[in-house]
Amino acid sequence: MAVVMGASDDARLRREAMRFLTIRTNDGLDSITRKELLDFTFDGNMFRLVDPTRGIRKPEELSSALSIMTTYRAKGSKRPYEDELGGDGFLRYKWSGTKPEATDNKGLRAAMAQQVPLIWFYGVGASRFHPIYPVYVVDEEPDKHQFVVAIDAARDLLRPDSPVEETLRRYRVAETKRRLHQPVFRATVMRAYETRCAVCALGHGSLLDAAHIIPDGHESGIASVRNGLALCKIHHAAYDVRILGIRPDYVVEIREDLLAEIDGPMLEHGLKERHGERLMVVPQKSSEQPDQELLEISYREFRSAG
């Protein structure tokens, strides 16, 4: 049986784990595989950051949980547990099973009591995760068999009796979406497009964005890989300002006035040469390819702008 670490070593382990993830994910731009997580070492020894078979990682060397995991869900399939964002702006993480005294649940309850930072590994593909950290367990809802989890910025904003609770709630929802949904959306899109621009096939991740076909605020906008395109920054900007459009049959069009314009090599080779050409990169799985109805909505807006 392993000796339980003291508080200082526990804190050092969590700091080093998060530093490792920051480096290995390019400061959150990239996702990480389960196999790559095995590269993490602490004091010279390999230390698992996720449990091989369970969602809650409670190492025997620690007095509380270290990480939680949400498995990837392909379109049309269900996860073993449905972890979700509540209307109050806090995340919900389901118990392991339904017994409150299960070892994993006790580990998360201890993390709540100690207010130690955890890592949330959110699945963006088979055995591939986007890590979100630090997160904190701030409450428990036993009747729903779940814990209440806050990202760092919202940690101290659980104030249900505050006269400004509605303002706090809106802030928590916006901040949680910024810290969770946007990076997860990016990681999922980059994985589907193999970190290449759909229009020109550029493969440098730091120069790529996960673009929405239809913005989040649109009534048809959804945070799904089918509403996403991996685009280099120039093609993303051109798409957003309706210089570049993509037809539902995946053919690129450039606005007519730009086709007649004479300028430098970027306009000639980066934009005009793509006119009438099909997307160079499309996800292999049909369930992850751009939604043609959403492309049609965007294409109509492109045509009207021209």
Salt bridges, closest charged atoms under 4 A:
ASP9 OD1 - ARG12 NH2 3.21
ASP10 OD1 - ARG14 NE 2.50
GLU16 OE2 - ARG12 NH1 3.45
ASP39 OD2 - ARG24 NH2 2.95
ASP43 OD1 - ARG12 NH1 2.94
GLU82 OE1 - ARG73 NH1 3.01
ASP88 OD1 - ARG92 NH1 2.79
GLU101 OE2 - ARG109 NH1 3.81
ASP104 OD2 - ARG54 NE 2.77
GLU140 OE2 - ARG109 NH2 2.88
GLU141 OE2 - ARG92 NH2 2.97
GLU165 OE2 - ARG172 NH2 2.58
GLU166 OE2 - ARG169 NH2 2.77
GLU166 OE2 - ARG170 NH1 3.46
GLU175 OE2 - ARG178 NH2 2.50
ASP209 OD1 - LYS233 NZ 2.71
ASP209 OD2 - HIS236 ND1 2.93
ASP216 OD1 - HIS212 NE2 3.29
ASP240 OD2 - HIS236 NE2 3.11
ASP249 OD2 - ARG247 NH2 2.81
GLU253 OE2 - ARG247 NH1 3.26
GLU253 OE1 - ARG303 NH1 3.59
ASP257 OD1 - ARG255 NE 2.63
GLU268 OE2 - LYS272 NZ 2.85
GLU273 OE2 - HIS269 ND1 2.77
GLU288 OE2 - ARG191 NH1 2.80
GLU296 OE2 - ARG300 NH1 3.63
GLU301 OE1 - ARG242 NH2 2.50
